[in-house]
Amino acid sequence: MSRDGGQAKRILYIEGCKDGTVGGSHSCLYNMVANIDRKKYYPIVIFYDDHIIAEKLRALGIETRIFAKYTPLDAGSLLKTSIPRMGALAPILLPLQKAINLLWYFFRPVLRYTHYIKERHIDIVHLNNSLNTNHDWMLAAKLAGARVVSHERGISEKLSRTSKYFGKRLDALVCVSRAIQQPLMRQGMAEAKAVVIYDGIDFEKIAAES
């Protein structure tokens, strides 16, 4: 058990994709976790869908969990689908919709995630996608007293106010290139925090062409 217990540090990896696709961020996460020194670190991986990458991680003996998705309420679409004649009420219901989404689809997951981080004695929460997502995990990590890192794998030219707020409070932003680092710095992220670490390459798995 970690948290200053002298044993392997416990890292919780979160793949923030919720649309069911399996892409480059999943492969990069797999390569990173599969090659981690498990004498020093104990990885736990969380996805929102079960897929081939999750299966491959389990085959390596890496603890892999599937968490439920929390889909925000969209009153406009719901009314248009179920009661088309009531669609005009959507703008009136917008304040109520925002309040419900904040309480039920943001703070409720935050409480669950905070409990999970504390229960599993997580030292580091490693978010695998973008500063524009995973805000619930960012807050949960801070409430639980764990360090939190966001792995920036895409160019974010326009961060939301919420993203900027959390970004300045995370322990590190790992950028896979300078092209990704520079826009973050222009939007107020400190260079000392937005560090560039290139993805590793396993040359043994690359076939040379003659």
Backbone hydrogen bonds, N-H to C=O, Kabsch-Sander energy under -0.5 kcal/mol:
donor,donor_aa,acceptor,acceptor_aa,energy
7,Q,1,M,-0.7
9,K,40,K,-2.6
11,I,9,K,-0.6
11,I,42,Y,-2.0
12,L,124,I,-3.0
13,Y,11,I,-0.7
13,Y,44,I,-3.4
14,I,126,H,-2.6
15,E,13,Y,-0.5
15,E,46,I,-2.4
16,G,14,I,-0.8
23,G,21,T,-0.5
27,S,23,G,-1.7
28,C,24,G,-2.6
29,L,25,S,-2.2
30,Y,26,H,-2.6
31,N,27,S,-2.5
32,M,28,C,-2.1
33,V,29,L,-2.6
34,A,30,Y,-3.1
35,N,31,N,-1.1
36,I,33,V,-1.4
38,R,36,I,-1.1
40,K,37,D,-1.4
41,Y,37,D,-2.2
42,Y,9,K,-3.6
44,I,11,I,-2.5
45,V,63,E,-2.5
46,I,13,Y,-2.8
47,F,65,R,-2.5
55,E,51,H,-2.1
56,K,52,I,-2.3
57,L,53,I,-2.1
58,R,54,A,-2.2
59,A,55,E,-2.0
60,L,56,K,-0.9
60,L,57,L,-0.6
61,G,58,R,-2.0
62,I,57,L,-2.2
63,E,43,P,-0.6
65,R,45,V,-3.2
67,F,47,F,-2.9
67,F,65,R,-0.6
71,T,69,K,-0.7
78,L,74,D,-2.3
79,L,75,A,-2.6
80,K,76,G,-2.2
81,T,77,S,-1.9
82,S,78,L,-2.7
83,I,79,L,-2.0
86,M,83,I,-2.4
87,G,84,P,-1.7
89,L,86,M,-2.0
90,A,87,G,-1.7
93,L,89,L,-1.9
94,L,90,A,-0.6
94,L,91,P,-0.6
97,Q,93,L,-2.8
98,K,94,L,-2.6
99,A,95,P,-2.0
100,I,96,L,-2.5
101,N,97,Q,-2.6
102,L,98,K,-2.2
103,L,99,A,-2.2
104,W,100,I,-3.2
105,Y,100,I,-0.7
105,Y,101,N,-1.1
107,F,102,L,-2.5
108,R,103,L,-1.0
110,V,106,F,-2.2
111,L,107,F,-2.2
112,R,108,R,-1.9
113,Y,109,P,-3.3
114,T,110,V,-2.7
115,H,111,L,-2.0
116,Y,112,R,-2.1
117,I,113,Y,-2.6
118,K,114,T,-2.1
119,E,115,H,-2.9
120,R,116,Y,-2.3
121,H,118,K,-1.1
122,I,117,I,-2.3
123,D,10,R,-2.3
124,I,10,R,-1.9
125,V,147,R,-3.1
126,H,12,L,-3.3
126,H,124,I,-0.6
127,L,125,V,-0.7
127,L,149,V,-3.4
128,N,14,I,-2.9
133,T,130,S,-1.8
138,M,134,N,-2.0
139,L,135,H,-2.2
140,A,136,D,-2.2
141,A,137,W,-2.6
142,K,138,M,-1.8
143,L,139,L,-2.5
144,A,140,A,-2.1
145,G,141,A,-0.7
145,G,142,K,-0.7
146,A,141,A,-2.4
147,R,123,D,-2.3
149,V,125,V,-2.9
150,S,172,A,-2.0
151,H,127,L,-3.6
151,H,149,V,-0.5
152,E,150,S,-0.8
152,E,174,V,-2.8
153,R,129,N,-1.2
153,R,151,H,-0.7
157,E,155,I,-0.7
164,K,160,S,-2.3
165,Y,161,R,-2.2
166,F,162,T,-2.4
167,G,163,S,-2.9
168,K,164,K,-1.7
169,R,166,F,-1.7
170,L,166,F,-0.9
170,L,167,G,-0.6
171,D,148,V,-2.1
172,A,148,V,-1.0
173,L,193,K,-2.6
174,V,150,S,-2.3
174,V,172,A,-0.5
175,C,173,L,-0.8
175,C,195,V,-3.4
176,V,152,E,-1.7
181,Q,177,S,-1.7
182,Q,178,R,-2.7
184,L,180,I,-0.9
185,M,181,Q,-2.0
186,R,182,Q,-2.2
187,Q,183,P,-0.9
188,G,185,M,-1.6
189,M,184,L,-2.3
193,K,190,A,-0.9
194,A,190,A,-2.7
195,V,173,L,-1.1
195,V,193,K,-1.6
197,I,175,C,-2.6
197,I,195,V,-0.6
203,F,201,I,-1.1
205,K,202,D,-1.6
206,I,203,F,-1.2
207,A,205,K,-0.6
